[in-house]
Amino acid sequence: MKTPELKPLLAERLKSLMPDEKDFMSFLEILKKPTQNSIRCNTLKISPEDLLKRLMDKGWIVEQPFKEYPEIFIINGKIADDKTDDNIDKFRKKGSNIKASLGWEGGGKLIELAPGELGRALEHLLGYYYVQEIASMLPALALKAKPGERVLDLCAAPGSKTTQMASEMKNSGLLIANDVSLGRIGILATNLERCGVSNTIITRNQGFMLCKKLKQQGFLFDKILLDAPCSGEGTLRSSKATYAMWNIQSVKNLSNIQKALLASAIDLLKKDGELVYSTCTHSPEENEEVLNFVLKKFPNKLKIETIKLPVKCRHGLTGWAGGMYDKDVEKSCRIYPHDNDTEGFFVAKLRRVK
């Protein structure tokens, strides 16, 4: 399928974010390429080692790109039944770790997985893994939910990050998964059941209203994830609809919603509690501007933390369109698709200091 053209204003804005011509051209080139097949091992049901063995036995070419996160897998294709050496070079370029992890010596034809094969596999149906883009895994990696904690996932459906955090919590503590859409909650519930999640309560509320109700009850959290609804500029590789749907008024409207959601969530943090704010967009109005807003609204109450992620991160912007942001906003992370062969994302971590 041919890649659509960016709307002129969107192209202009993205070019302003990446003013180096070579950098911007690399960004445009990666948009033409499909995303990698990435999955996350569900450690509530199986260890990464055992899942790796099962997938290798299926003939899948498996890569674990991050030593510190063995649960993250990339599926680079599979060995066909016939024993030819066609198409091998393409996979060798992925790195010798693939060959080493498989014990593969170059025999057999390597082909791509069939459309939908990841979702139809028995291991997926059993809940042994979750099909999830690597950039989507980063917010939960930054939050680091722990067993026994009280955690809120404010915009949880369809459940990729909820199941990821439940896995990190080892099904202990309490995880509240909220969403406003009844249809999406149905998908969330199905994914939680498939993955064996048992420490989670599902709620259906407007995010602001839920926060208000919980605050009235004095119910506070150790950790909060706000993976906010956004304009989706980071999903241009996988969602061609984003090209057509994007408009500047939507960006501005979403920014207002995000500010209200984040401000509401801050009130539910315990002292020294942590909140990760994330979006799958590059728009500064939906990212750094939102952080700047809550820093001003809650002076001396919040601190932006430096976070370490297993991908290349660019610093957050300290200004946009003539406006300036708090200098600590620079500690946030911009993830660009051409830096990591992923989708685009934005991740920031806030700590309640008093």
Order of alpha helices (4+ residues) and beta strands (2+ residues): alpha-alpha-beta-alpha-beta-beta-alpha-alpha-beta-alpha-alpha-beta-alpha-beta-alpha-beta-alpha-beta-alpha-beta-alpha-alpha-beta-alpha-beta-beta-beta-beta-beta-alpha-beta
